[in-house]
Amino acid sequence: MTSQQEYERFVAKFSKTAFDLKAEFEKLSIENQKRFAENMNVLLESYGFSVAFKYLQQNDFRR
């Protein structure tokens, strides 16, 4: 497997996983969606990142 093939395979798996997680996230109550976003931001901030709750609600991972 070439480096490019390895990369493409990973991106395909990641996209599927992200899409599946998005579907599960949408099943949560608004309260638990916000709770998840807040807790995830604490973790992400330790790596220098953050995510907006509004983005989680509106993002379409299939694009």
MIVEXDREN-83560 format. One record per residue: residue number from 0; residue in three letters; x, y, z of N, C-alpha, C in turn. Coordinates in Angstrom, 1 decimal, m for minus. Layout:
+-----+-----+--------+--------+--------+--------+--------+--------+--------+--------+--------+
:   i :  aa :   n.c1 :   n.c2 :   n.c3 :  ca.c1 :  ca.c2 :  ca.c3 :   c.c1 :   c.c2 :   c.c3 :
+-----+-----+--------+--------+--------+--------+--------+--------+--------+--------+--------+
: NUM : ala :      X :      Y :      Z :      X :      Y :      Z :      X :      Y :      Z :
...
+-----+-----+--------+--------+--------+--------+--------+--------+--------+--------+--------+
% end
This chain:
+-----+-----+--------+--------+--------+--------+--------+--------+--------+--------+--------+
:   i :  aa :   n.c1 :   n.c2 :   n.c3 :  ca.c1 :  ca.c2 :  ca.c3 :   c.c1 :   c.c2 :   c.c3 :
+-----+-----+--------+--------+--------+--------+--------+--------+--------+--------+--------+
:   0 : met :    0.9 :   m1.2 :    0.0 :    0.0 :    0.0 :    0.0 :    0.9 :    1.2 :    0.0 :
:   1 : thr :    0.6 :    2.2 :   m0.9 :    1.4 :    3.4 :   m0.9 :    1.0 :    4.3 :    0.2 :
:   2 : ser :    1.7 :    5.3 :    0.4 :    1.4 :    6.3 :    1.4 :    0.1 :    7.0 :    1.1 :
:   3 : gln :   m0.1 :    7.3 :   m0.1 :   m1.4 :    8.0 :   m0.6 :   m2.6 :    7.1 :   m0.3 :
:   4 : gln :   m2.4 :    5.8 :   m0.6 :   m3.5 :    4.9 :   m0.4 :   m3.8 :    4.7 :    1.1 :
:   5 : glu :   m2.8 :    4.7 :    1.9 :   m2.9 :    4.6 :    3.3 :   m3.7 :    5.8 :    3.8 :
:   6 : tyr :   m3.3 :    7.0 :    3.4 :   m3.9 :    8.2 :    3.8 :   m5.4 :    8.2 :    3.4 :
:   7 : glu :   m5.7 :    7.9 :    2.1 :   m7.1 :    7.9 :    1.6 :   m7.9 :    6.9 :    2.4 :
:   8 : arg :   m7.4 :    5.8 :    2.8 :   m8.1 :    4.8 :    3.5 :   m8.5 :    5.3 :    4.9 :
:   9 : phe :   m7.5 :    6.0 :    5.6 :   m7.7 :    6.6 :    6.9 :   m8.8 :    7.7 :    6.8 :
:  10 : val :   m8.7 :    8.5 :    5.8 :   m9.7 :    9.6 :    5.7 :  m11.1 :    9.0 :    5.4 :
:  11 : ala :  m11.2 :    8.0 :    4.7 :  m12.5 :    7.3 :    4.4 :  m13.1 :    6.8 :    5.7 :
:  12 : lys :  m12.2 :    6.1 :    6.5 :  m12.7 :    5.6 :    7.8 :  m13.1 :    6.7 :    8.8 :
:  13 : phe :  m12.3 :    7.7 :    8.8 :  m12.5 :    8.9 :    9.7 :  m13.9 :    9.5 :    9.3 :
:  14 : ser :  m14.1 :    9.7 :    8.0 :  m15.3 :   10.4 :    7.6 :  m16.5 :    9.5 :    8.0 :
:  15 : lys :  m16.5 :    8.2 :    7.8 :  m17.6 :    7.3 :    8.2 :  m17.8 :    7.4 :    9.7 :
:  16 : thr :  m16.8 :    7.3 :   10.4 :  m16.9 :    7.4 :   11.9 :  m17.5 :    8.7 :   12.3 :
:  17 : ala :  m17.0 :    9.8 :   11.7 :  m17.5 :   11.2 :   12.0 :  m19.0 :   11.3 :   11.7 :
:  18 : phe :  m19.4 :   10.7 :   10.6 :  m20.8 :   10.7 :   10.2 :  m21.7 :    9.9 :   11.1 :
:  19 : asp :  m21.2 :    8.7 :   11.5 :  m21.9 :    7.9 :   12.5 :  m22.0 :    8.6 :   13.8 :
:  20 : leu :  m21.0 :    9.2 :   14.3 :  m21.0 :   10.0 :   15.6 :  m21.9 :   11.1 :   15.5 :
:  21 : lys :  m22.0 :   11.8 :   14.4 :  m22.9 :   13.0 :   14.2 :  m24.3 :   12.5 :   14.4 :
:  22 : ala :  m24.6 :   11.3 :   13.8 :  m26.0 :   10.8 :   13.9 :  m26.3 :   10.5 :   15.4 :
:  23 : glu :  m25.4 :    9.9 :   16.1 :  m25.6 :    9.6 :   17.5 :  m25.7 :   10.9 :   18.3 :
:  24 : phe :  m24.9 :   11.9 :   18.0 :  m24.9 :   13.2 :   18.7 :  m26.3 :   13.8 :   18.6 :
:  25 : glu :  m26.8 :   13.8 :   17.4 :  m28.1 :   14.4 :   17.2 :  m29.3 :   13.7 :   17.9 :
:  26 : lys :  m29.1 :   12.5 :   18.4 :  m30.1 :   11.8 :   19.2 :  m30.1 :   12.2 :   20.6 :
:  27 : leu :  m29.0 :   12.9 :   21.1 :  m28.9 :   13.4 :   22.4 :  m29.9 :   14.5 :   22.6 :
:  28 : ser :  m30.3 :   14.7 :   23.9 :  m31.1 :   15.9 :   24.2 :  m30.2 :   17.1 :   24.0 :
:  29 : ile :  m30.8 :   18.3 :   23.9 :  m30.0 :   19.5 :   23.7 :  m29.1 :   19.7 :   24.9 :
:  30 : glu :  m29.7 :   19.4 :   26.1 :  m28.9 :   19.5 :   27.4 :  m27.6 :   18.7 :   27.3 :
:  31 : asn :  m27.7 :   17.4 :   26.8 :  m26.6 :   16.5 :   26.7 :  m25.6 :   16.9 :   25.6 :
:  32 : gln :  m26.2 :   17.5 :   24.5 :  m25.4 :   18.0 :   23.4 :  m24.5 :   19.1 :   23.9 :
:  33 : lys :  m25.1 :   20.0 :   24.7 :  m24.3 :   21.1 :   25.3 :  m23.3 :   20.6 :   26.2 :
:  34 : arg :  m23.7 :   19.7 :   27.1 :  m22.7 :   19.1 :   28.1 :  m21.5 :   18.4 :   27.4 :
:  35 : phe :  m21.8 :   17.7 :   26.3 :  m20.7 :   17.1 :   25.5 :  m19.8 :   18.1 :   25.0 :
:  36 : ala :  m20.4 :   19.2 :   24.3 :  m19.6 :   20.2 :   23.7 :  m18.7 :   20.9 :   24.8 :
:  37 : glu :  m19.2 :   21.2 :   25.9 :  m18.5 :   21.8 :   27.0 :  m17.3 :   20.9 :   27.5 :
:  38 : asn :  m17.6 :   19.7 :   27.7 :  m16.6 :   18.7 :   28.2 :  m15.5 :   18.5 :   27.1 :
:  39 : met :  m15.9 :   18.4 :   25.9 :  m15.0 :   18.2 :   24.8 :  m14.1 :   19.5 :   24.6 :
:  40 : asn :  m14.7 :   20.6 :   24.8 :  m13.8 :   21.9 :   24.7 :  m12.7 :   21.9 :   25.7 :
:  41 : val :  m13.0 :   21.4 :   26.9 :  m12.0 :   21.3 :   28.0 :  m10.8 :   20.5 :   27.5 :
:  42 : leu :  m11.1 :   19.3 :   26.9 :  m10.1 :   18.4 :   26.4 :   m9.4 :   19.1 :   25.2 :
:  43 : leu :  m10.2 :   19.6 :   24.3 :   m9.5 :   20.2 :   23.1 :   m8.7 :   21.4 :   23.4 :
:  44 : glu :   m9.1 :   22.2 :   24.4 :   m8.3 :   23.4 :   24.8 :   m6.9 :   23.0 :   25.3 :
:  45 : ser :   m6.8 :   21.8 :   25.9 :   m5.5 :   21.4 :   26.3 :   m4.6 :   21.1 :   25.2 :
:  46 : tyr :   m5.2 :   20.9 :   24.0 :   m4.4 :   20.7 :   22.7 :   m4.4 :   22.0 :   21.9 :
:  47 : gly :   m4.9 :   23.1 :   22.4 :   m5.0 :   24.3 :   21.7 :   m6.1 :   24.5 :   20.7 :
:  48 : phe :   m7.2 :   23.7 :   20.8 :   m8.3 :   23.7 :   19.9 :   m9.6 :   24.0 :   20.7 :
:  49 : ser :  m10.6 :   24.3 :   20.0 :  m12.0 :   24.4 :   20.6 :  m13.0 :   24.2 :   19.5 :
:  50 : val :  m14.2 :   23.9 :   19.9 :  m15.3 :   23.6 :   18.9 :  m16.5 :   24.4 :   19.5 :
:  51 : ala :  m17.3 :   25.0 :   18.6 :  m18.5 :   25.7 :   19.0 :  m19.7 :   24.7 :   18.9 :
:  52 : phe :  m20.5 :   24.8 :   19.9 :  m21.7 :   24.0 :   20.0 :  m22.6 :   24.2 :   18.7 :
:  53 : lys :  m22.7 :   25.4 :   18.3 :  m23.4 :   25.7 :   17.1 :  m22.9 :   24.9 :   15.9 :
:  54 : tyr :  m21.6 :   24.8 :   15.8 :  m20.9 :   24.1 :   14.7 :  m21.3 :   22.6 :   14.8 :
:  55 : leu :  m21.3 :   22.0 :   16.0 :  m21.7 :   20.6 :   16.1 :  m23.1 :   20.4 :   15.7 :
:  56 : gln :  m24.0 :   21.3 :   16.0 :  m25.4 :   21.2 :   15.6 :  m25.6 :   21.3 :   14.1 :
:  57 : gln :  m24.8 :   22.1 :   13.4 :  m25.0 :   22.4 :   12.0 :  m24.1 :   21.7 :   11.0 :
:  58 : asn :  m23.0 :   21.2 :   11.5 :  m22.0 :   20.7 :   10.6 :  m22.5 :   19.4 :    9.9 :
:  59 : asp :  m22.3 :   19.3 :    8.6 :  m22.7 :   18.1 :    7.8 :  m21.4 :   17.5 :    7.4 :
:  60 : phe :  m21.0 :   16.3 :    8.0 :  m19.8 :   15.7 :    7.8 :  m19.7 :   15.0 :    6.4 :
:  61 : arg :  m20.8 :   14.9 :    5.7 :  m20.9 :   14.3 :    4.4 :  m20.3 :   15.2 :    3.3 :
:  62 : arg :  m20.1 :   16.4 :    3.6 :  m19.6 :   17.3 :    2.5 :  m18.1 :   17.1 :    2.3 :
+-----+-----+--------+--------+--------+--------+--------+--------+--------+--------+--------+
% end
